């Protein structure tokens, strides 16, 4: 099954134990670590299934307008509280050493609808809207990035001053759900032109630079070098939707996305299965009465 690809793999990320919302001078809302919040280093691979399923369901509900703005904000903040930032700053640059270069170049992405490049200092400053100047980049043996086994540039992303625009999360959750939805529909779409439209949407999915290495602390293990938390989720979702077994499906009754421990499962819960069968039975009785 898809989750086996992560067996014995390790990837480090940092989250804080508390986040809050702040509004800048343009009235844009950002998520920032709360004052005195503590940094926690963890392996997101251990939680990737729950994290990705939650992201897909958030996107589904936003896409169908099931959430109002206040509820959407609350749920996004709760997601960040559990898993940390997406790591957008590290996810979209093409040039690995962008922080040491004058310009940053981008892969196609849902976050920056701009030209293919941006002044690097301006780009980095987008993630520090509440700082007068971008903090100095410095990594020591006691730095969070060093403890997490990450390059010095991650000292920016893991710092208590780093922030991400709330709308990044709306865009990401909607985009990852649309990819999932398009793949599910593409498999069963009999109409050629609709299938081609779905295929076009699928092929527009953002590219990724995925690296791995071997960590030899005791038993050697594969160490995924994901650029961001977003990349961890993307990799899991793409593996699921390209797996012929289709381990991630939508419930036939409520539409909720869930991971199938048993590939015969068609419902996210026994309650949904029972309700579906009740409604199906009622429908048959009504058809019989009409006849």
C-alpha positions as CSV (number, residue, x, y, z in Angstrom):
1,X,0.0,0.0,0.0
2,X,1.0,3.6,-0.5
3,X,2.0,4.3,3.1
4,X,4.7,1.6,2.9
5,X,6.9,4.0,0.8
6,X,7.4,6.0,4.0
7,X,8.4,3.0,6.1
8,X,11.6,3.7,8.1
9,X,11.9,7.1,6.4
10,X,12.6,10.2,8.4
11,X,12.1,13.9,7.5
12,X,12.5,16.7,10.0
13,X,10.2,19.7,10.5
14,X,9.6,22.3,13.2
15,X,6.3,23.5,14.6
16,X,5.6,25.8,17.6
17,X,3.3,25.0,20.4
18,X,1.2,28.1,19.9
19,X,0.3,30.3,16.9
20,X,-1.9,33.4,16.5
21,X,-3.3,35.6,13.8
22,X,-1.9,39.1,13.0
23,X,-3.0,41.7,10.5
24,X,-0.5,43.9,8.7
25,X,-1.0,47.5,7.5
26,X,-2.7,46.3,4.3
27,X,-5.2,44.4,6.5
28,X,-3.9,41.0,5.3
29,X,-4.1,38.3,7.9
30,X,-1.0,36.2,8.7
31,X,-0.3,33.3,10.9
32,X,2.7,33.8,13.3
33,X,4.2,31.9,16.3
34,X,2.7,33.4,19.5
35,X,5.1,35.3,21.8
36,X,7.1,32.9,24.0
37,X,5.9,29.9,21.9
38,X,8.3,26.9,22.1
39,X,9.7,25.2,19.0
40,X,9.1,21.4,18.6
41,X,11.1,19.3,16.2
42,X,9.2,16.3,14.8
43,X,9.0,13.8,11.9
44,X,6.0,14.7,9.8
45,X,6.2,11.4,8.0
46,X,4.8,9.8,11.1
47,X,1.6,11.9,10.7
48,X,1.5,12.4,7.0
49,X,-1.7,10.3,6.5
50,X,-3.8,12.3,8.9
51,X,-2.2,15.6,7.8
52,X,-2.9,15.0,4.1
53,X,-6.4,13.7,4.6
54,X,-7.2,16.8,6.8
55,X,-5.8,19.0,4.1
56,X,-7.9,17.3,1.4
57,X,-11.1,17.7,3.4
58,X,-10.4,21.3,4.2
59,X,-10.0,21.9,0.4
60,X,-13.2,20.0,-0.3
61,X,-15.2,22.0,2.1
62,X,-13.7,25.3,1.0
63,X,-14.4,24.4,-2.7
64,X,-18.0,23.6,-1.9
65,X,-18.4,26.7,0.3
66,X,-19.4,24.5,3.3
67,X,-17.3,26.7,5.6
68,X,-17.9,30.4,6.3
69,X,-14.8,32.7,6.5
70,X,-14.6,32.6,10.3
71,X,-14.8,28.8,10.5
72,X,-12.3,28.5,7.6
73,X,-9.8,30.7,9.5
74,X,-10.3,28.7,12.7
75,X,-9.7,25.4,11.0
76,X,-6.6,26.7,9.2
77,X,-5.2,27.9,12.5
78,X,-5.9,24.6,14.1
79,X,-4.1,22.8,11.2
80,X,-1.0,24.9,11.7
81,X,-1.2,24.4,15.5
82,X,-1.0,20.6,14.8
83,X,1.6,20.5,12.1
84,X,3.4,23.8,11.7
85,X,3.8,26.1,8.7
86,X,3.6,24.9,5.1
87,X,7.1,26.2,4.5
88,X,6.1,28.2,1.4
89,X,9.3,30.2,1.3
90,X,11.3,27.0,0.7
91,X,8.8,25.3,-1.6
92,X,8.6,27.5,-4.7
93,X,12.1,28.7,-5.6
94,X,13.9,26.9,-8.4
95,X,17.3,28.0,-7.4
96,X,18.4,26.1,-4.3
97,X,20.7,28.9,-3.1
98,X,18.2,31.7,-3.8
99,X,19.0,33.4,-0.4
100,X,22.6,33.9,-1.7
101,X,21.6,35.3,-5.1
102,X,20.1,38.6,-6.2
103,X,17.0,37.1,-7.7
104,X,14.7,34.2,-6.8
105,X,13.1,32.2,-9.6
106,X,9.9,30.2,-9.2
107,X,8.3,27.0,-10.2
108,X,4.6,27.4,-11.2
109,X,2.8,27.7,-7.8
110,X,-0.5,28.7,-6.3
111,X,1.0,31.3,-3.9
112,X,2.7,33.9,-6.1
113,X,0.8,34.9,-9.2
114,X,3.8,36.9,-10.4
115,X,6.5,36.8,-13.1
116,X,9.1,34.1,-13.0
117,X,11.4,35.9,-10.7
118,X,11.6,38.4,-7.8
119,X,14.3,40.3,-6.0
120,X,15.4,37.9,-3.3
121,X,15.4,40.4,-0.4
122,X,11.9,41.4,-1.4
123,X,10.8,37.8,-1.6
124,X,12.2,36.9,1.9
125,X,10.7,40.1,3.3
126,X,7.2,38.8,2.3
127,X,7.5,36.3,5.1
128,X,8.5,38.8,7.7
129,X,5.8,41.5,7.3
130,X,6.0,42.6,11.0
131,X,9.7,43.1,11.1
132,X,11.4,46.4,10.1
133,X,14.2,44.4,8.5
134,X,14.7,40.8,7.6
135,X,16.5,39.1,10.5
136,X,20.1,38.2,10.0
137,X,20.7,34.6,9.0
138,X,22.9,32.8,11.5
139,X,23.2,29.2,12.3
140,X,25.1,27.8,15.3
141,X,25.3,24.4,16.8
142,X,22.4,25.4,19.1
143,X,20.2,26.7,16.2
144,X,16.8,25.1,15.6
145,X,17.8,24.3,12.0
146,X,21.0,22.6,13.1
147,X,19.1,20.4,15.6
148,X,16.6,19.6,12.9
149,X,19.4,18.6,10.5
150,X,18.4,21.3,8.0
151,X,20.4,23.8,6.0
152,X,21.1,27.3,7.5
153,X,18.4,28.9,5.3
154,X,15.8,27.0,7.4
155,X,16.7,29.2,10.3
156,X,14.4,31.7,8.6
157,X,11.4,29.3,8.3
158,X,11.9,28.0,11.8
159,X,12.3,31.4,13.5
160,X,9.7,32.9,15.8
161,X,9.5,35.9,13.4
162,X,8.6,33.9,10.3
163,X,4.9,34.1,9.2
164,X,2.7,32.9,6.4
165,X,-0.2,34.6,4.8
166,X,-3.6,33.0,5.7
167,X,-4.6,32.9,2.0
168,X,-1.6,30.7,1.2
169,X,-3.5,27.9,3.1
170,X,-6.8,28.6,1.3
171,X,-5.0,28.4,-2.1
172,X,-3.1,25.2,-1.1
173,X,-6.0,23.3,0.4
174,X,-8.2,24.1,-2.6
175,X,-5.5,23.2,-5.1
176,X,-4.6,19.9,-3.6
177,X,-8.3,18.9,-3.4
178,X,-8.8,19.9,-7.1
179,X,-5.9,17.7,-8.1
180,X,-7.4,14.8,-6.1
181,X,-10.9,15.4,-7.5
182,X,-9.6,15.7,-11.1
183,X,-7.7,12.4,-10.8
184,X,-10.7,10.5,-9.3
185,X,-13.0,11.8,-12.1
186,X,-10.5,11.3,-14.9
187,X,-10.3,7.6,-14.2
188,X,-14.1,7.1,-14.8
189,X,-14.8,10.0,-17.3
190,X,-16.2,8.5,-20.6
191,X,-16.5,11.8,-22.4
192,X,-13.3,12.6,-24.4
193,X,-13.3,16.4,-24.1
194,X,-14.1,16.3,-20.4
195,X,-11.4,13.8,-19.9
196,X,-8.9,16.0,-21.7
197,X,-9.9,19.0,-19.6
198,X,-9.3,16.9,-16.4
199,X,-6.0,15.7,-17.8
200,X,-4.9,19.3,-18.4
201,X,-5.7,20.2,-14.8
202,X,-3.7,17.2,-13.5
203,X,-0.6,18.1,-15.6
204,X,-0.6,21.6,-14.2
205,X,0.3,20.2,-10.8
206,X,3.4,21.9,-9.3
207,X,6.7,20.2,-9.9
208,X,8.9,19.2,-7.0
209,X,12.6,18.7,-6.3
210,X,12.8,15.6,-4.1
211,X,16.0,14.4,-2.6
212,X,16.9,11.7,-0.2
213,X,19.9,10.4,1.7
214,X,20.8,7.7,4.2
215,X,21.0,8.4,7.9
216,X,23.3,6.0,9.7
217,X,22.3,6.4,13.4
218,X,22.1,2.8,14.5
219,X,20.1,1.1,11.8
220,X,20.6,2.9,8.4
221,X,17.4,4.6,7.3
222,X,16.3,6.6,4.3
223,X,16.1,10.3,5.0
224,X,13.7,12.2,2.8
225,X,14.8,15.7,2.2
226,X,11.5,17.4,1.5
227,X,11.8,21.1,0.9
228,X,8.7,21.9,3.0
229,X,5.8,20.4,4.9
230,X,3.7,21.1,1.8
231,X,6.0,18.8,-0.2
232,X,5.5,16.0,2.3
233,X,1.7,16.1,1.9
234,X,2.0,16.5,-1.9
235,X,4.2,13.4,-2.2
236,X,1.7,11.4,-0.1
237,X,-1.4,12.5,-2.0
238,X,0.3,11.9,-5.4
239,X,1.3,8.4,-4.3
240,X,-2.3,7.7,-3.3
241,X,-4.0,9.0,-6.4
242,X,-1.6,7.2,-8.7
243,X,-1.9,3.9,-6.7
244,X,-4.2,1.6,-8.7
245,X,-5.7,0.4,-5.4
246,X,-6.9,3.9,-4.7
247,X,-6.4,3.9,-0.9
248,X,-7.8,7.4,-0.5
249,X,-11.5,7.7,-1.5
250,X,-14.5,9.9,-0.9
251,X,-17.3,8.4,1.2
252,X,-20.3,7.4,-1.0
253,X,-22.7,8.9,1.5
254,X,-21.2,12.2,2.9
255,X,-18.4,12.9,0.5
256,X,-15.7,13.0,3.2
257,X,-12.3,11.9,2.0
258,X,-10.8,9.0,4.0
259,X,-8.0,6.5,3.9
260,X,-9.1,2.9,3.3
261,X,-7.5,0.4,5.7
262,X,-9.5,-2.2,3.9
263,X,-9.8,-1.6,0.1
264,X,-13.3,-2.9,0.1
265,X,-14.4,0.1,2.2
266,X,-16.7,2.6,0.5
267,X,-17.8,4.6,3.5
268,X,-15.9,6.7,6.0
269,X,-17.7,5.2,9.0
270,X,-20.3,2.6,9.9
271,X,-22.8,5.4,10.4
272,X,-22.5,6.6,6.8
273,X,-22.8,3.1,5.5
274,X,-26.0,2.5,7.5
275,X,-27.5,5.9,6.5
276,X,-26.7,5.2,2.8
277,X,-28.4,1.8,3.0
278,X,-31.4,3.3,4.7
279,X,-31.8,6.0,2.0
280,X,-31.2,3.4,-0.7
281,X,-33.9,1.2,0.8
282,X,-36.4,4.1,1.1
283,X,-35.7,5.0,-2.5
284,X,-36.6,1.5,-3.7
285,X,-39.8,1.5,-1.7
286,X,-40.8,4.9,-3.2
287,X,-40.1,3.6,-6.7
288,X,-42.2,0.5,-6.0
289,X,-45.1,2.7,-4.7
290,X,-45.0,4.9,-7.8
291,X,-45.2,1.9,-10.1
